[in-house]
Every structure is written in structure tokens, then in C-alpha cells.
């Protein structure tokens, strides 16, 4: 479980005591924490002690995890028909194909997926910008990450269907939501990395690869 400044500052002495007692139990088990609902930052970027990190943040309970501690379930209820609009052809045949979507707009029955750089302070990285690279995906199908504007038109942020890596710009201090769409049921691994250029030195720093695990239910 990631020990970030947000956790330490908000939990106080009691929180530190709980972390100290909980860590041995966490290390002793290989069981993943399973999520199928809730507000989760699937990509939570932090910069601490000269290291850029990517983890998963449970927003509802303010708990941060390493990605390998978490399994993300995309329930059957996420399955929809691709909108009958040619703009959505990147998901499949409009009006015909089926996809499983974790939605940009909150649905209490599904995971609400966020992308967060809230822990990054302004002025640390050039232009207050970081690049989130969706590097690879393994699984039975494809993944697309996209947003929809007020009139329902999509902007594709990443699409494994036309090749990876794809880069998403993330702004320091921001917290955003997007649709995560899978075109087949099954188990997926999605690997991402974050990169930024430090204002103080001009040095480029990159996180270690982080792999998210999804189970998409038929």
C-alpha cells in the first residue's frame, strides 16, 4: 500500500499507528483487493523524494494502493451498444457492436474511473504538465479511453485498436474522468507510465511501469 503525503497528513498519529500494524498483514497475503464499484483513480500520479509514482487511489475511503494490490472488475451491467454515430466507430460498428464501459459520468453500480495528479504541486514540472503513456495491453480485446463533451461527441485519449503507446497529458493538481471501454469479456493487463520534466533541473523523470488488472465479465 502506498504511503503518500496525503495519507500521512490526513491520518495523523493514529493513521501512522494503523499503517505500522497493518503493513505486516498486507505483506503476508497475496490476495488482491477487489473493486467492482466506487470512485477510483485508476491512475493516481505522485512525486515524492525524487521519484514519480503511479498507483490506484480509492477516493471513497481515501486509501492508496500499488496497482498489483488491486483487481478491477468490469461488471456485466457495463455492457452497452456502441452509439449509432460514426464518431464512435473506434469502439466497433456503431449501433451494432457491444462494449463494456466504465463511464465518465458516475454510475453507482460500476467503477467510476479517474485520472489524478492532485498530489503534484504547481511549479514542480514544466508547464505543470505530465505525460501519461498507455504503453501496452494484454487480453482478449482492445481498450479505448475517451471523453465525451456536453453534446456527447467523443475525444479519444488512447486506443489500443490503432496501436500503442498513446500519450495523455495530465495537469498538476487536476483530477479528471474518462470512459474506459473494452470490446470483449475476459482478463486484461494495462501498463502505463508517467513522465515529466522538472523545472528546477530540466531533468526528465519517468515512473516505473505500472500494470492495472481488469476482469471484464461476460
C-alpha positions, -999 to 999 in steps of 0.1 A, spaced: 0 0 0 14 34 -10 24 57 19 19 92 3 20 126 19 -18 128 16 -23 97 37 2 109 64 -11 144 66 -48 134 68 -45 104 91 -23 119 119 -7 98 146 -35 73 147 -31 68 110 6 62 114 -1 36 141 -26 18 119 -2 17 90 25 3 112 3 -25 124 -14 -32 90 17 -35 68 29 -69 81 -6 -84 74 -6 -68 39 28 -82 32 18 -117 44 -10 -121 18 -11 -122 -19 -48 -116 -22 -58 -86 -42 -83 -60 -31 -113 -64 -55 -133 -34 -67 -164 -35 -88 -180 -2 -78 -168 31 -63 -149 62 -71 -113 51 -80 -85 70 -96 -72 41 -117 -41 63 -124 -30 83 -94 3 101 -101 25 113 -72 60 128 -70 79 121 -37 116 120 -27 127 125 -63 105 96 -76 75 97 -99 49 70 -89 17 57 -103 -8 39 -81 -46 34 -75 -65 57 -52 -98 46 -36 -114 80 -34 -144 69 -13 -121 56 16 -90 77 9 -68 46 6 -39 44 -19 -27 11 -33 0 -2 -55 -15 -14 -88 -5 -50 -81 -26 -50 -49 -58 -43 -68 -82 -62 -92 -107 -41 -111 -140 -58 -121 -160 -45 -150 -194 -59 -144 -220 -72 -169 -240 -41 -163 -213 -21 -180 -221 -37 -214 -237 -13 -239 -243 -10 -276 -219 13 -294 -237 46 -300 -252 49 -335 -229 77 -345 -199 73 -369 -178 93 -344 -179 62 -322 -166 38 -348 -133 35 -329 -153 13 -304 -168 -10 -331 -197 -9 -355 -219 20 -345 -254 8 -334 -243 -29 -335 -212 -38 -316 -212 -43 -278 -186 -28 -254 -181 -27 -217 -177 9 -205 -166 22 -171 -182 56 -175 -170 91 -174 -203 101 -156 -207 83 -123 -229 52 -121 -231 39 -86 -233 3 -99 -199 5 -116 -164 17 -110 -161 54 -117 -126 57 -132 -105 88 -126 -71 100 -136 -54 122 -109 -24 143 -105 -38 161 -74 -7 153 -54 16 171 -78 23 206 -67 22 235 -92 56 246 -104 74 213 -100 71 201 -136 75 222 -168 42 238 -178 26 219 -148 22 190 -173 30 153 -172 26 127 -199 7 95 -191 17 69 -216 -6 39 -221 21 16 -231 6 -18 -237 -24 -41 -232 -27 -78 -230 -61 -95 -231 -87 -109 -255 -97 -75 -270 -90 -38 -272 -92 -9 -248 -102 27 -256 -100 56 -232 -121 86 -243 -141 116 -231 -174 129 -242 -183 166 -244 -216 183 -234 -233 172 -266 -220 136 -265 -192 138 -290 -161 117 -282 -124 127 -279 -101 96 -280 -73 98 -255 -59 63 -260 -69 34 -283 -51 1 -284 -71 -8 -315 -49 16 -336 -16 8 -318 1 18 -286 17 36 -269 -7 66 -267 1 96 -246 -24 115 -224 -15 149 -210 -22 153 -173 -21 187 -155 -5 190 -120 -32 193 -94 -60 181 -117 -84 152 -113 -104 142 -144 -127 114 -155 -129 95 -188 -147 64 -202 -127 32 -202 -141 8 -229 -133 -29 -235 -146 -46 -266 -145 -82 -253 -150 -100 -220 -120 -115 -203 -89 -106 -183 -67 -77 -192 -35 -61 -181 -29 -25 -190 5 -10 -185 11 28 -180 40 51 -172 41 88 -162 68 112 -174 76 149 -166 104 174 -168 115 190 -136 115 228 -136 144 231 -112 169 210 -131 154 203 -166 157 166 -159 131 143 -172 118 118 -147 97 87 -155 78 63 -133 83 26 -133 58 7 -154 25 2 -136 1 -26 -146 -36 -24 -139 -55 -57 -139 -91 -58 -151 -117 -87 -152 -144 -79 -177 -175 -101 -171 -195 -116 -199 
